[in-house]
Amino acid sequence: MQLATLLLKYLQSDLVHHRKELIKFGWNHLKREDSASKQWAFVNVCHFLDAYQAPEKIILQVPLKFICQ
């Protein structure tokens, strides 16, 4: 998860064709029971949203998932 986050942060232009897989990867980790994995998943999804344009519907779901956990 940490590596995926660093890749998003520093290689966002190289990964633009893999956006769908990247957000699925991060989003699936938000559902994990492991708290460390879940925390890195939030960081990962935030870096994804910073790097790539996303619909407001998806952007608003991230804080709601964080609040409702």
Phi and psi restraints in degrees (range 20) as a CNS / XPLOR table:
assign (resid 1 and name C) (resid 2 and name N)
       (resid 2 and name CA) (resid 2 and name C) 1.0 -64.2 20.0 2
assign (resid 2 and name N) (resid 2 and name CA)
       (resid 2 and name C) (resid 3 and name N) 1.0 -40.6 20.0 2
assign (resid 2 and name C) (resid 3 and name N)
       (resid 3 and name CA) (resid 3 and name C) 1.0 -64.6 20.0 2
assign (resid 3 and name N) (resid 3 and name CA)
       (resid 3 and name C) (resid 4 and name N) 1.0 -42.8 20.0 2
assign (resid 3 and name C) (resid 4 and name N)
       (resid 4 and name CA) (resid 4 and name C) 1.0 -61.5 20.0 2
assign (resid 4 and name N) (resid 4 and name CA)
       (resid 4 and name C) (resid 5 and name N) 1.0 -38.3 20.0 2
assign (resid 4 and name C) (resid 5 and name N)
       (resid 5 and name CA) (resid 5 and name C) 1.0 -65.8 20.0 2
assign (resid 5 and name N) (resid 5 and name CA)
       (resid 5 and name C) (resid 6 and name N) 1.0 -43.1 20.0 2
assign (resid 5 and name C) (resid 6 and name N)
       (resid 6 and name CA) (resid 6 and name C) 1.0 -65.5 20.0 2
assign (resid 6 and name N) (resid 6 and name CA)
       (resid 6 and name C) (resid 7 and name N) 1.0 -38.7 20.0 2
assign (resid 6 and name C) (resid 7 and name N)
       (resid 7 and name CA) (resid 7 and name C) 1.0 -62.1 20.0 2
assign (resid 7 and name N) (resid 7 and name CA)
       (resid 7 and name C) (resid 8 and name N) 1.0 -42.5 20.0 2
assign (resid 7 and name C) (resid 8 and name N)
       (resid 8 and name CA) (resid 8 and name C) 1.0 -63.0 20.0 2
assign (resid 8 and name N) (resid 8 and name CA)
       (resid 8 and name C) (resid 9 and name N) 1.0 -38.2 20.0 2
assign (resid 8 and name C) (resid 9 and name N)
       (resid 9 and name CA) (resid 9 and name C) 1.0 -69.9 20.0 2
assign (resid 9 and name N) (resid 9 and name CA)
       (resid 9 and name C) (resid 10 and name N) 1.0 -41.6 20.0 2
assign (resid 9 and name C) (resid 10 and name N)
       (resid 10 and name CA) (resid 10 and name C) 1.0 -106.6 20.0 2
assign (resid 10 and name N) (resid 10 and name CA)
       (resid 10 and name C) (resid 11 and name N) 1.0 -17.5 20.0 2
assign (resid 10 and name C) (resid 11 and name N)
       (resid 11 and name CA) (resid 11 and name C) 1.0 -124.4 20.0 2
assign (resid 11 and name N) (resid 11 and name CA)
       (resid 11 and name C) (resid 12 and name N) 1.0 35.1 20.0 2
assign (resid 11 and name C) (resid 12 and name N)
       (resid 12 and name CA) (resid 12 and name C) 1.0 -60.5 20.0 2
assign (resid 12 and name N) (resid 12 and name CA)
       (resid 12 and name C) (resid 13 and name N) 1.0 -34.8 20.0 2
assign (resid 12 and name C) (resid 13 and name N)
       (resid 13 and name CA) (resid 13 and name C) 1.0 -71.8 20.0 2
assign (resid 13 and name N) (resid 13 and name CA)
       (resid 13 and name C) (resid 14 and name N) 1.0 -30.3 20.0 2
assign (resid 13 and name C) (resid 14 and name N)
       (resid 14 and name CA) (resid 14 and name C) 1.0 -76.8 20.0 2
assign (resid 14 and name N) (resid 14 and name CA)
       (resid 14 and name C) (resid 15 and name N) 1.0 -21.3 20.0 2
assign (resid 14 and name C) (resid 15 and name N)
       (resid 15 and name CA) (resid 15 and name C) 1.0 -103.0 20.0 2
assign (resid 15 and name N) (resid 15 and name CA)
       (resid 15 and name C) (resid 16 and name N) 1.0 8.4 20.0 2
assign (resid 15 and name C) (resid 16 and name N)
       (resid 16 and name CA) (resid 16 and name C) 1.0 -59.0 20.0 2
assign (resid 16 and name N) (resid 16 and name CA)
       (resid 16 and name C) (resid 17 and name N) 1.0 -31.0 20.0 2
assign (resid 16 and name C) (resid 17 and name N)
       (resid 17 and name CA) (resid 17 and name C) 1.0 -77.6 20.0 2
assign (resid 17 and name N) (resid 17 and name CA)
       (resid 17 and name C) (resid 18 and name N) 1.0 -8.2 20.0 2
assign (resid 17 and name C) (resid 18 and name N)
       (resid 18 and name CA) (resid 18 and name C) 1.0 -113.2 20.0 2
assign (resid 18 and name N) (resid 18 and name CA)
       (resid 18 and name C) (resid 19 and name N) 1.0 22.6 20.0 2
assign (resid 18 and name C) (resid 19 and name N)
       (resid 19 and name CA) (resid 19 and name C) 1.0 -56.6 20.0 2
assign (resid 19 and name N) (resid 19 and name CA)
       (resid 19 and name C) (resid 20 and name N) 1.0 -45.0 20.0 2
assign (resid 19 and name C) (resid 20 and name N)
       (resid 20 and name CA) (resid 20 and name C) 1.0 -60.8 20.0 2
assign (resid 20 and name N) (resid 20 and name CA)
       (resid 20 and name C) (resid 21 and name N) 1.0 -44.6 20.0 2
assign (resid 20 and name C) (resid 21 and name N)
       (resid 21 and name CA) (resid 21 and name C) 1.0 -67.3 20.0 2
assign (resid 21 and name N) (resid 21 and name CA)
       (resid 21 and name C) (resid 22 and name N) 1.0 -37.1 20.0 2
assign (resid 21 and name C) (resid 22 and name N)
       (resid 22 and name CA) (resid 22 and name C) 1.0 -65.8 20.0 2
assign (resid 22 and name N) (resid 22 and name CA)
       (resid 22 and name C) (resid 23 and name N) 1.0 -43.9 20.0 2
assign (resid 22 and name C) (resid 23 and name N)
       (resid 23 and name CA) (resid 23 and name C) 1.0 -70.7 20.0 2
assign (resid 23 and name N) (resid 23 and name CA)
       (resid 23 and name C) (resid 24 and name N) 1.0 -35.1 20.0 2
assign (resid 23 and name C) (resid 24 and name N)
       (resid 24 and name CA) (resid 24 and name C) 1.0 -63.0 20.0 2
assign (resid 24 and name N) (resid 24 and name CA)
       (resid 24 and name C) (resid 25 and name N) 1.0 -42.1 20.0 2
assign (resid 24 and name C) (resid 25 and name N)
       (resid 25 and name CA) (resid 25 and name C) 1.0 -60.5 20.0 2
assign (resid 25 and name N) (resid 25 and name CA)
       (resid 25 and name C) (resid 26 and name N) 1.0 -50.2 20.0 2
assign (resid 25 and name C) (resid 26 and name N)
       (resid 26 and name CA) (resid 26 and name C) 1.0 -65.3 20.0 2
assign (resid 26 and name N) (resid 26 and name CA)
       (resid 26 and name C) (resid 27 and name N) 1.0 -41.9 20.0 2
assign (resid 26 and name C) (resid 27 and name N)
       (resid 27 and name CA) (resid 27 and name C) 1.0 -65.7 20.0 2
assign (resid 27 and name N) (resid 27 and name CA)
       (resid 27 and name C) (resid 28 and name N) 1.0 -38.3 20.0 2
assign (resid 27 and name C) (resid 28 and name N)
       (resid 28 and name CA) (resid 28 and name C) 1.0 -65.9 20.0 2
assign (resid 28 and name N) (resid 28 and name CA)
       (resid 28 and name C) (resid 29 and name N) 1.0 -31.0 20.0 2
assign (resid 28 and name C) (resid 29 and name N)
       (resid 29 and name CA) (resid 29 and name C) 1.0 -74.7 20.0 2
assign (resid 29 and name N) (resid 29 and name CA)
       (resid 29 and name C) (resid 30 and name N) 1.0 -19.4 20.0 2
assign (resid 29 and name C) (resid 30 and name N)
       (resid 30 and name CA) (resid 30 and name C) 1.0 -66.1 20.0 2
assign (resid 30 and name N) (resid 30 and name CA)
       (resid 30 and name C) (resid 31 and name N) 1.0 -22.0 20.0 2
assign (resid 30 and name C) (resid 31 and name N)
       (resid 31 and name CA) (resid 31 and name C) 1.0 -89.7 20.0 2
assign (resid 31 and name N) (resid 31 and name CA)
       (resid 31 and name C) (resid 32 and name N) 1.0 -2.4 20.0 2
assign (resid 31 and name C) (resid 32 and name N)
       (resid 32 and name CA) (resid 32 and name C) 1.0 -71.3 20.0 2
assign (resid 32 and name N) (resid 32 and name CA)
       (resid 32 and name C) (resid 33 and name N) 1.0 156.3 20.0 2
assign (resid 32 and name C) (resid 33 and name N)
       (resid 33 and name CA) (resid 33 and name C) 1.0 -82.5 20.0 2
assign (resid 33 and name N) (resid 33 and name CA)
       (resid 33 and name C) (resid 34 and name N) 1.0 -29.5 20.0 2
assign (resid 33 and name C) (resid 34 and name N)
       (resid 34 and name CA) (resid 34 and name C) 1.0 -65.7 20.0 2
assign (resid 34 and name N) (resid 34 and name CA)
       (resid 34 and name C) (resid 35 and name N) 1.0 120.2 20.0 2
assign (resid 34 and name C) (resid 35 and name N)
       (resid 35 and name CA) (resid 35 and name C) 1.0 -67.6 20.0 2
assign (resid 35 and name N) (resid 35 and name CA)
       (resid 35 and name C) (resid 36 and name N) 1.0 -36.1 20.0 2
assign (resid 35 and name C) (resid 36 and name N)
       (resid 36 and name CA) (resid 36 and name C) 1.0 -65.7 20.0 2
assign (resid 36 and name N) (resid 36 and name CA)
       (resid 36 and name C) (resid 37 and name N) 1.0 -42.3 20.0 2
assign (resid 36 and name C) (resid 37 and name N)
       (resid 37 and name CA) (resid 37 and name C) 1.0 -63.7 20.0 2
assign (resid 37 and name N) (resid 37 and name CA)
       (resid 37 and name C) (resid 38 and name N) 1.0 -41.2 20.0 2
assign (resid 37 and name C) (resid 38 and name N)
       (resid 38 and name CA) (resid 38 and name C) 1.0 -65.9 20.0 2
assign (resid 38 and name N) (resid 38 and name CA)
       (resid 38 and name C) (resid 39 and name N) 1.0 -40.3 20.0 2
assign (resid 38 and name C) (resid 39 and name N)
       (resid 39 and name CA) (resid 39 and name C) 1.0 -65.0 20.0 2
assign (resid 39 and name N) (resid 39 and name CA)
       (resid 39 and name C) (resid 40 and name N) 1.0 -43.2 20.0 2
assign (resid 39 and name C) (resid 40 and name N)
       (resid 40 and name CA) (resid 40 and name C) 1.0 -66.7 20.0 2
assign (resid 40 and name N) (resid 40 and name CA)
       (resid 40 and name C) (resid 41 and name N) 1.0 -31.1 20.0 2
assign (resid 40 and name C) (resid 41 and name N)
       (resid 41 and name CA) (resid 41 and name C) 1.0 -64.8 20.0 2
assign (resid 41 and name N) (resid 41 and name CA)
       (resid 41 and name C) (resid 42 and name N) 1.0 -40.1 20.0 2
assign (resid 41 and name C) (resid 42 and name N)
       (resid 42 and name CA) (resid 42 and name C) 1.0 -62.7 20.0 2
assign (resid 42 and name N) (resid 42 and name CA)
       (resid 42 and name C) (resid 43 and name N) 1.0 -43.5 20.0 2
assign (resid 42 and name C) (resid 43 and name N)
       (resid 43 and name CA) (resid 43 and name C) 1.0 -62.3 20.0 2
assign (resid 43 and name N) (resid 43 and name CA)
       (resid 43 and name C) (resid 44 and name N) 1.0 -43.5 20.0 2
assign (resid 43 and name C) (resid 44 and name N)
       (resid 44 and name CA) (resid 44 and name C) 1.0 -60.1 20.0 2
assign (resid 44 and name N) (resid 44 and name CA)
       (resid 44 and name C) (resid 45 and name N) 1.0 -48.8 20.0 2
assign (resid 44 and name C) (resid 45 and name N)
       (resid 45 and name CA) (resid 45 and name C) 1.0 -64.7 20.0 2
assign (resid 45 and name N) (resid 45 and name CA)
       (resid 45 and name C) (resid 46 and name N) 1.0 -37.5 20.0 2
assign (resid 45 and name C) (resid 46 and name N)
       (resid 46 and name CA) (resid 46 and name C) 1.0 -64.1 20.0 2
assign (resid 46 and name N) (resid 46 and name CA)
       (resid 46 and name C) (resid 47 and name N) 1.0 -41.3 20.0 2
assign (resid 46 and name C) (resid 47 and name N)
       (resid 47 and name CA) (resid 47 and name C) 1.0 -65.4 20.0 2
assign (resid 47 and name N) (resid 47 and name CA)
       (resid 47 and name C) (resid 48 and name N) 1.0 -37.4 20.0 2
assign (resid 47 and name C) (resid 48 and name N)
       (resid 48 and name CA) (resid 48 and name C) 1.0 -61.1 20.0 2
assign (resid 48 and name N) (resid 48 and name CA)
       (resid 48 and name C) (resid 49 and name N) 1.0 -47.6 20.0 2
assign (resid 48 and name C) (resid 49 and name N)
       (resid 49 and name CA) (resid 49 and name C) 1.0 -66.6 20.0 2
assign (resid 49 and name N) (resid 49 and name CA)
       (resid 49 and name C) (resid 50 and name N) 1.0 -29.7 20.0 2
assign (resid 49 and name C) (resid 50 and name N)
       (resid 50 and name CA) (resid 50 and name C) 1.0 -72.5 20.0 2
assign (resid 50 and name N) (resid 50 and name CA)
       (resid 50 and name C) (resid 51 and name N) 1.0 -36.6 20.0 2
assign (resid 50 and name C) (resid 51 and name N)
       (resid 51 and name CA) (resid 51 and name C) 1.0 -80.2 20.0 2
assign (resid 51 and name N) (resid 51 and name CA)
       (resid 51 and name C) (resid 52 and name N) 1.0 -36.7 20.0 2
assign (resid 51 and name C) (resid 52 and name N)
       (resid 52 and name CA) (resid 52 and name C) 1.0 -126.3 20.0 2
assign (resid 52 and name N) (resid 52 and name CA)
       (resid 52 and name C) (resid 53 and name N) 1.0 149.9 20.0 2
assign (resid 52 and name C) (resid 53 and name N)
       (resid 53 and name CA) (resid 53 and name C) 1.0 -71.9 20.0 2
assign (resid 53 and name N) (resid 53 and name CA)
       (resid 53 and name C) (resid 54 and name N) 1.0 138.7 20.0 2
assign (resid 53 and name C) (resid 54 and name N)
       (resid 54 and name CA) (resid 54 and name C) 1.0 -139.1 20.0 2
assign (resid 54 and name N) (resid 54 and name CA)
       (resid 54 and name C) (resid 55 and name N) 1.0 152.9 20.0 2
assign (resid 54 and name C) (resid 55 and name N)
       (resid 55 and name CA) (resid 55 and name C) 1.0 -62.8 20.0 2
assign (resid 55 and name N) (resid 55 and name CA)
       (resid 55 and name C) (resid 56 and name N) 1.0 149.5 20.0 2
assign (resid 55 and name C) (resid 56 and name N)
       (resid 56 and name CA) (resid 56 and name C) 1.0 -58.7 20.0 2
assign (resid 56 and name N) (resid 56 and name CA)
       (resid 56 and name C) (resid 57 and name N) 1.0 -31.8 20.0 2
assign (resid 56 and name C) (resid 57 and name N)
       (resid 57 and name CA) (resid 57 and name C) 1.0 -56.9 20.0 2
assign (resid 57 and name N) (resid 57 and name CA)
       (resid 57 and name C) (resid 58 and name N) 1.0 -42.3 20.0 2
assign (resid 57 and name C) (resid 58 and name N)
       (resid 58 and name CA) (resid 58 and name C) 1.0 -74.7 20.0 2
assign (resid 58 and name N) (resid 58 and name CA)
       (resid 58 and name C) (resid 59 and name N) 1.0 -41.2 20.0 2
assign (resid 58 and name C) (resid 59 and name N)
       (resid 59 and name CA) (resid 59 and name C) 1.0 -60.3 20.0 2
assign (resid 59 and name N) (resid 59 and name CA)
       (resid 59 and name C) (resid 60 and name N) 1.0 -39.2 20.0 2
assign (resid 59 and name C) (resid 60 and name N)
       (resid 60 and name CA) (resid 60 and name C) 1.0 -73.5 20.0 2
assign (resid 60 and name N) (resid 60 and name CA)
       (resid 60 and name C) (resid 61 and name N) 1.0 -20.6 20.0 2
assign (resid 60 and name C) (resid 61 and name N)
       (resid 61 and name CA) (resid 61 and name C) 1.0 -73.1 20.0 2
assign (resid 61 and name N) (resid 61 and name CA)
       (resid 61 and name C) (resid 62 and name N) 1.0 -26.5 20.0 2
assign (resid 61 and name C) (resid 62 and name N)
       (resid 62 and name CA) (resid 62 and name C) 1.0 -64.6 20.0 2
assign (resid 62 and name N) (resid 62 and name CA)
       (resid 62 and name C) (resid 63 and name N) 1.0 -52.6 20.0 2
assign (resid 62 and name C) (resid 63 and name N)
       (resid 63 and name CA) (resid 63 and name C) 1.0 -64.1 20.0 2
assign (resid 63 and name N) (resid 63 and name CA)
       (resid 63 and name C) (resid 64 and name N) 1.0 -32.6 20.0 2
assign (resid 63 and name C) (resid 64 and name N)
       (resid 64 and name CA) (resid 64 and name C) 1.0 -65.4 20.0 2
assign (resid 64 and name N) (resid 64 and name CA)
       (resid 64 and name C) (resid 65 and name N) 1.0 -40.0 20.0 2
assign (resid 64 and name C) (resid 65 and name N)
       (resid 65 and name CA) (resid 65 and name C) 1.0 -63.9 20.0 2
assign (resid 65 and name N) (resid 65 and name CA)
       (resid 65 and name C) (resid 66 and name N) 1.0 -38.5 20.0 2
assign (resid 65 and name C) (resid 66 and name N)
       (resid 66 and name CA) (resid 66 and name C) 1.0 -66.7 20.0 2
assign (resid 66 and name N) (resid 66 and name CA)
       (resid 66 and name C) (resid 67 and name N) 1.0 -42.5 20.0 2
assign (resid 66 and name C) (resid 67 and name N)
       (resid 67 and name CA) (resid 67 and name C) 1.0 -69.4 20.0 2
assign (resid 67 and name N) (resid 67 and name CA)
       (resid 67 and name C) (resid 68 and name N) 1.0 -40.1 20.0 2
assign (resid 67 and name C) (resid 68 and name N)
       (resid 68 and name CA) (resid 68 and name C) 1.0 -86.6 20.0 2
assign (resid 68 and name N) (resid 68 and name CA)
       (resid 68 and name C) (resid 69 and name N) 1.0 5.5 20.0 2
